[in-house]
């Protein structure tokens, strides 16, 4: 079976050597791409999305595909982890910003 650790390794293999992958809550992953332009970050996100779209998780007789949702945000001076994550999520998907963030 494909575990979150396996997914992390799979994603890590699509990143550059200088990039850092971290696991966030809820089975989410965050890739930090130091020194990257927006276009470079977009290319990395596309590579990750394409690579993970080919992953299949066998569960009994069924095969589940991973759902990839990514967003890109640049760190700003007063950012917290929460504000950066919210901006990354809303940048791509226009999701509502949770109260208190």
LINJO-V225562 format. One record per pair of residues at least 24 apart in sequence whose ideal C-beta (glycine too) atoms are under 8 Angstrom apart, sorted by the first residue. I is the first residue (numbers start at 0). GAP is how many residues later the second one is. Records with the same first field share a line. If there is no record, write none. Layout:
I = GAP ; GAP
This chain:
0 = 56 ; 57 ; 58
1 = 53 ; 54 ; 55 ; 56
6 = 45 ; 48 ; 59
9 = 41 ; 42 ; 45
10 = 37 ; 40 ; 41
12 = 38
13 = 30 ; 33 ; 34 ; 37
14 = 29 ; 33
15 = 28
18 = 25
23 = 61
29 = 55
37 = 34 ; 36
40 = 31
41 = 30
44 = 25 ; 27
68 = 24
